[in-house]
Amino acid sequence: MSQLEKEYGDLSTAITKHGEDWHREIDKLVKKLKAEVDKMKNTQLQTLQKHLDEINKNISDIKDEINLAEMAIDTNDLSKLFNVTSSVHIYKSLPFKIMPSLPKFMPPKIHKEELLKLFGVLSSSSLTSDKHGYSMKTTHKSPEAGSSPPVKQLLVEPKIVSIINTGYRNLYNVACLSDEEIWTTKDNTMKLYSINQGSLLKSITTKLGNIPGDIAVTKSGDLVYTDAMDRTVNIVKNEKIEEAIRLQNWKPDGVCSTSSGDLLVIMVSDDYKQTRVVRYSGSTEKKNIQFDDKGKPLYSSDTRYITENRNLDICVSDNGTKAAVVVNQAGKLRFRYTGHTPAPKNKPFSPIGITTDSQSHILTADYKNECVHIIDQEGQFLYYIDCGLSQPWGLCIDTNDNLFISQNGNIKVKKVKYLQ
């Protein structure tokens, strides 16, 4: 017990010291920013004061001119009156109006999970007891550890864990049903494969024989697919296809199932001039996301796939604008990621499939550079996955943060480990 008291005391001291280090650095940063504010303020005040002095001097000169004219008039002496030279023309042009432009302070949104990762989290504690040859272990997790996933670091080199040979070329979409099974699409058929065995478990043809735009798996494990030709979003339950959403004047494309059980659907207008993201609860429309704060379209007509991040951001791959477009839950634009240089094949960023992991990383397939970009939830580039991919298209993540990549250039889905 004495040793426990000491070690827990050391632990608390270490946390306090780390907190003090953070406070010192934050205080330095605050002091620096406030000094910059004061410098900008003083510079602008000096400029305005100089301008004010010039205006006051003009006013004083004008009053002197008026006094001279009045004195000449009061003398009733015409010769003096005619000798007064008017300088009105000098003052006809008013001085320019100076409008100072104030700086703005733009603090990023503080995300608790990201802050915890930066500051540090507590690991679990445990007690182990031995009695009559039996061992009993009890574990206690800190509140922070319970509310956020374990911190995982990126591997120096990603590893191909396994390859699923589907037997058909030009793979498009892929979606994880579980850690053992994945759905893929080819033409008008959706096929379920065993990851470990690589065998075909199930094959389902779309209701009208149309090619699905995208597939997703709901929280209850049902398969969802979009049918642009039929303007519908459909759910497969017990191998029976049910219409979930029917659109008018819009065609659905990308789809994902959210943490709350809602569906996010990308749709393009029949004339291909407008694109929007709509949130559905069942068949009820809850939120329409189409324009930014300035009324400009957020997405092009070549928007492909969609996913939700752990922080509830909505992430979309827009191949038309060559960007991954990220908005918050309310639909406000957070950032656009337009690629990183140098790219593996030095070609323009070509985003297709998109997904997220437990660390709130955003992963997007780059079709032309034949790699996968990993960025953080603030849009900063972290990493390329470049492991002999052939035109990567669809992406999905299982519960262990393994990445599955369908390849449009061959018949294989690759399972890749990239986190420790």
C-alpha positions in Angstrom: 0.0 0.0 0.0 2.9 2.3 0.8 4.5 1.6 -2.6 1.1 2.1 -4.3 0.7 5.5 -2.6 4.1 6.6 -3.8 3.7 5.4 -7.4 0.2 7.0 -7.7 1.7 10.2 -6.3 4.4 10.1 -8.9 1.8 9.6 -11.6 -0.2 12.6 -10.4 3.0 14.7 -10.2 3.9 13.7 -13.8 0.4 14.7 -15.0 0.6 18.0 -13.2 4.1 18.7 -14.5 2.9 17.9 -18.1 -0.1 20.2 -17.6 2.2 23.0 -16.3 4.4 22.6 -19.4 1.4 23.0 -21.6 0.3 26.1 -19.7 3.7 27.6 -20.1 3.6 27.0 -23.9 0.1 28.3 -24.2 0.9 31.4 -22.1 3.9 32.1 -24.4 1.7 31.7 -27.5 -1.0 34.0 -26.0 1.6 36.6 -25.1 3.1 36.5 -28.6 -0.4 36.8 -30.3 -1.4 39.7 -27.9 2.0 41.4 -28.7 1.2 41.1 -32.4 -2.3 42.6 -31.8 -0.8 45.6 -29.9 1.7 46.2 -32.7 -0.9 46.1 -35.4 -3.2 48.4 -33.3 -0.4 50.9 -32.6 0.6 51.0 -36.3 -3.0 51.7 -37.4 -3.5 54.3 -34.6 -0.4 56.2 -35.7 -1.6 56.2 -39.3 -5.0 57.5 -38.2 -3.5 60.1 -35.9 -1.3 61.5 -38.7 -4.4 61.6 -40.9 -6.3 63.4 -38.2 -3.5 66.0 -37.7 -3.6 66.7 -41.5 -7.4 67.3 -41.4 -7.2 69.5 -38.3 -4.4 71.6 -40.0 -6.7 72.0 -43.1 -9.6 73.1 -40.8 -7.3 75.7 -39.1 -6.0 77.0 -42.5 -9.6 77.4 -43.7 -10.6 79.4 -40.6 -7.5 81.7 -41.2 -8.7 82.3 -44.7 -12.2 83.1 -43.5 -10.8 85.5 -40.9 -8.7 87.4 -43.5 -11.7 87.8 -45.8 -13.9 89.0 -42.9 -11.3 91.5 -41.8 -11.0 92.9 -45.3 -14.8 93.3 -45.6 -15.0 95.0 -42.2 -12.5 97.8 -43.3 -14.9 99.0 -46.1 -11.7 99.5 -48.0 -12.2 98.2 -51.5 -8.5 98.1 -52.3 -7.8 95.8 -49.4 -10.8 93.7 -50.3 -9.6 93.1 -53.8 -6.1 92.3 -52.6 -7.5 89.2 -50.6 -6.5 86.1 -52.7 -9.0 83.3 -52.3 -7.5 79.8 -51.7 -10.8 78.0 -51.9 -9.6 75.8 -54.8 -6.9 74.2 -52.5 -9.6 72.9 -50.1 -12.1 71.7 -52.7 -10.6 68.2 -52.7 -11.6 66.4 -49.4 -8.9 64.2 -47.9 -9.2 60.4 -48.5 -11.2 58.5 -45.9 -9.0 55.8 -44.2 -10.8 52.7 -43.2 -8.5 50.3 -41.2 -8.9 46.6 -41.9 -9.0 44.7 -38.6 -7.3 41.3 -38.2 -9.4 38.3 -37.3 -8.6 35.6 -34.7 -9.6 32.2 -36.1 -9.2 29.5 -33.5 -9.8 26.0 -34.8 -12.6 24.0 -33.2 -11.3 22.1 -30.1 -12.0 18.4 -30.4 -11.9 16.6 -27.1 -10.7 13.3 -28.7 -7.8 15.1 -30.5 -6.9 17.0 -27.4 -6.7 13.8 -25.4 -4.4 12.2 -28.0 -2.1 15.3 -27.9 -2.0 15.6 -24.1 -1.9 11.9 -23.3 -4.4 9.3 -21.9 -4.2 6.9 -19.0 -3.8 3.2 -19.7 -5.9 0.7 -17.7 -5.0 -0.3 -14.2 -5.4 -3.9 -12.9 -5.3 -6.0 -9.8 -4.1 -9.6 -9.9 -4.6 -12.0 -7.0 -3.6 -15.6 -6.5 -5.5 -17.9 -4.2 -5.3 -21.7 -4.2 -3.8 -21.7 -7.7 -6.5 -19.5 -9.2 -5.7 -16.1 -10.7 -8.2 -13.2 -10.8 -7.6 -10.0 -12.6 -9.8 -6.9 -12.4 -9.4 -4.0 -14.7 -10.3 -0.3 -14.3 -10.3 2.1 -17.2 -10.0 5.8 -16.9 -13.1 7.8 -18.1 -11.0 9.2 -21.0 -9.8 5.7 -22.0 -13.5 4.5 -22.0 -14.7 7.4 -24.2 -12.0 7.4 -26.8 -10.4 4.6 -28.8 -6.8 3.5 -28.1 -4.3 5.7 -29.8 -2.8 3.9 -32.8 0.3 5.0 -34.7 0.8 4.7 -38.4 3.1 1.9 -39.4 6.3 2.9 -41.2 5.3 0.5 -44.0 1.8 -0.7 -44.6 1.4 -4.5 -44.8 -0.8 -6.5 -47.1 -2.5 -9.0 -44.8 -4.5 -10.9 -47.4 -5.8 -10.8 -50.9 -9.4 -11.8 -51.9 -9.5 -13.1 -55.5 -13.0 -12.3 -56.7 -12.6 -13.8 -60.1 -14.1 -10.8 -62.0 -12.4 -7.7 -63.3 -13.2 -4.0 -63.0 -14.1 -4.1 -59.3 -15.9 -1.0 -58.0 -17.5 -0.8 -54.5 -16.5 -2.6 -51.4 -18.2 -2.7 -48.0 -17.5 -4.6 -44.8 -20.3 -6.7 -43.4 -18.1 -7.9 -40.6 -14.4 -8.6 -39.9 -14.9 -11.9 -41.8 -17.1 -10.9 -44.7 -17.1 -8.1 -47.4 -19.5 -7.1 -50.1 -18.3 -6.1 -53.6 -20.0 -5.1 -56.8 -19.5 -5.9 -60.5 -22.0 -4.7 -63.1 -25.5 -5.4 -61.7 -24.4 -8.0 -59.2 -23.4 -7.7 -55.5 -21.3 -10.5 -54.1 -20.5 -11.4 -50.5 -17.0 -13.0 -49.9 -15.4 -14.7 -46.9 -12.2 -12.7 -46.1 -10.3 -15.6 -44.6 -11.4 -18.3 -47.1 -11.7 -16.0 -50.1 -14.8 -17.9 -51.1 -18.1 -16.6 -52.5 -20.8 -16.8 -49.9 -23.7 -15.0 -51.6 -24.6 -13.3 -54.9 -27.5 -10.8 -55.4 -28.7 -9.2 -58.6 -30.2 -5.7 -58.4 -34.0 -5.5 -58.6 -34.1 -4.0 -62.1 -30.8 -5.3 -63.4 -29.3 -1.8 -63.2 -25.7 -1.2 -62.0 -25.6 0.0 -58.4 -24.0 3.4 -57.8 -22.7 2.5 -54.4 -23.2 0.1 -51.5 -23.2 0.3 -47.7 -24.0 -1.8 -44.7 -26.4 -0.5 -42.0 -25.9 -0.9 -38.3 -28.2 -3.9 -38.3 -26.1 -5.6 -41.0 -28.4 -5.0 -44.0 -27.0 -4.2 -47.4 -28.0 -0.8 -49.0 -27.5 0.1 -52.7 -28.3 3.1 -54.9 -30.0 2.7 -58.3 -29.6 5.9 -60.4 -31.6 4.6 -63.3 -34.6 3.9 -61.0 -34.0 6.9 -58.7 -34.1 4.7 -55.7 -32.2 3.7 -52.6 -32.8 0.0 -51.8 -32.2 -2.3 -48.7 -31.5 -6.0 -49.0 -33.1 -7.9 -46.1 -32.9 -11.7 -46.0 -32.0 -11.6 -49.7 -35.2 -9.7 -50.5 -34.8 -6.2 -52.0 -37.0 -3.4 -50.5 -37.3 0.1 -51.8 -36.3 2.5 -49.0 -36.2 5.9 -50.7 -37.6 7.1 -54.1 -36.5 10.4 -55.6 -38.0 12.7 -58.1 -35.8 14.8 -60.5 -32.7 13.5 -58.7 -30.5 10.5 -59.1 -28.8 8.8 -56.1 -25.1 7.9 -56.2 -22.9 7.6 -53.1 -24.4 6.3 -49.8 -23.3 5.5 -46.3 -24.8 4.5 -43.0 -24.0 6.8 -40.1 -23.3 6.1 -36.4 -26.9 7.2 -35.6 -28.4 4.8 -38.1 -29.3 7.5 -40.6 -28.4 7.3 -44.3 -26.4 9.9 -46.1 -27.0 10.0 -49.9 -25.2 11.9 -52.6 -27.6 12.8 -55.4 -27.3 14.7 -58.7 -30.1 16.5 -60.5 -31.5 15.0 -63.7 -29.8 17.8 -65.8 -26.5 17.1 -63.9 -26.2 20.8 -62.9 -26.7 20.4 -59.2 -25.4 18.0 -56.5 -26.3 17.7 -52.9 -26.0 15.4 -49.9 -29.2 14.5 -48.0 -29.5 12.9 -44.6 -32.4 10.4 -44.2 -34.0 8.8 -41.2 -35.8 5.9 -42.8 -37.4 7.5 -45.8 -37.7 10.9 -44.1 -35.4 13.7 -45.3 -33.7 15.4 -42.3 -31.0 17.6 -43.7 -30.1 18.9 -47.2 -26.5 20.0 -47.8 -25.7 21.7 -51.1 -24.3 25.2 -50.7 -21.5 27.0 -48.6 -22.0 30.1 -46.5 -21.6 32.3 -49.7 -24.3 30.4 -51.6 -21.8 28.6 -53.8 -22.2 24.9 -54.6 -20.2 22.6 -52.3 -20.0 19.7 -54.8 -19.6 19.1 -58.5 -21.7 16.7 -60.6 -18.9 14.2 -60.5 -19.1 13.6 -56.7 -18.6 9.9 -56.0 -18.5 8.5 -52.5 -19.4 9.5 -49.0 -18.6 8.6 -45.4 -19.0 9.9 -41.8 -16.1 10.5 -39.5 -16.0 9.7 -35.8 -16.4 13.5 -35.0 -19.6 13.4 -37.2 -18.0 15.3 -40.1 -19.3 14.3 -43.5 -16.6 13.5 -46.0 -17.2 13.3 -49.7 -14.8 12.5 -52.6 -15.4 15.0 -55.5 -13.6 13.8 -58.6 -15.0 16.8 -60.5 -13.1 19.3 -58.4 -10.3 16.9 -57.5 -10.9 17.3 -53.8 -12.1 15.5 -50.7 -14.8 17.9 -49.3 -15.4 17.8 -45.6 -18.3 19.6 -43.9 -19.5 19.3 -40.3 -22.7 17.7 -39.1 -24.6 21.0 -39.8 -23.3 21.1 -43.4 -20.8 24.0 -42.8 -17.7 23.6 -44.9 -14.6 22.7 -42.8 -12.0 22.2 -45.5 -11.2 20.8 -49.0 -8.2 18.5 -49.4 -6.8 18.7 -52.9 -3.9 16.2 -52.7 -0.3 16.2 -51.7 2.9 16.5 -53.7 4.9 14.7 -54.8 2.3 12.1 -55.6 3.6 8.5 -56.3 3.0 8.8 -60.0 3.1 12.6 -60.3 -0.4 12.8 -61.7 -3.3 15.1 -60.6 -5.2 14.0 -57.5 -8.1 11.8 -58.5 -10.3 10.9 -55.5 -12.7 8.0 -55.7 -13.5 5.8 -52.7 -13.4 7.3 -49.2 -13.6 6.0 -45.6 -12.6 6.8 -42.1 -11.0 4.9 -39.2 -11.1 4.8 -35.3 -8.5 7.6 -35.2 -10.7 9.9 -37.2 -8.3 9.6 -40.1 -9.8 10.2 -43.6 -8.7 7.8 -46.3 -9.3 8.3 -50.0 -8.4 6.3 -53.0 -6.4 8.1 -55.7 -7.2 6.4 -58.9 -4.6 7.9 -61.2 -1.7 7.8 -58.7 -2.7 4.3 -57.6 -2.4 4.9 -53.9 -4.5 5.8 -50.9 -4.1 9.2 -49.1 -4.4 9.4 -45.3 -5.2 12.8 -43.8 -6.2 13.8 -40.3 -9.6 15.2 -39.3 -8.3 18.7 -39.9 -7.2 18.0 -43.5 -3.5 17.6 -42.9 -1.7 15.0 -45.1 -0.1 12.2 -43.1 0.7 9.2 -45.3 0.5 7.4 -48.6 -0.5 3.7 -48.8 1.3 2.7 -52.0 1.6 -1.1 -52.1 1.4 -2.2 -55.7 -2.2 -1.1 -56.2 -3.9 -1.2 -59.6 -6.4 1.6 -60.0 -7.8 1.6 -56.5 -11.5 2.4 -56.3 -13.6 1.4 -53.3 -12.5 1.5 -49.7 -13.8 0.3 -46.4 -12.5 -0.3 -42.8 -13.3 -3.2 -40.5 -13.6 -2.9 -36.6 -9.9 -3.5 -36.3 -8.9 -0.7 -38.6 -7.9 -3.0 -41.4 -8.3 -1.3 -44.8 -10.0 -3.1 -47.7 -9.2 -1.8 -51.2 -11.1 -2.9 -54.4 -9.1 -2.5 -57.5 -10.6 -1.5 -60.8 -7.5 -2.7 -62.6 -7.7 -6.3 -61.6 -9.8 -9.0 -59.8 -8.4 -8.6 -56.3 -9.4 -6.9 -53.1 -6.5 -6.2 -50.8 -6.6 -6.2 -47.0 -4.0 -3.8 -45.7 -2.8 -3.1 -42.1 -1.5 0.4 -41.7 -1.9 1.1 -38.0 0.0 -0.4 -35.1 
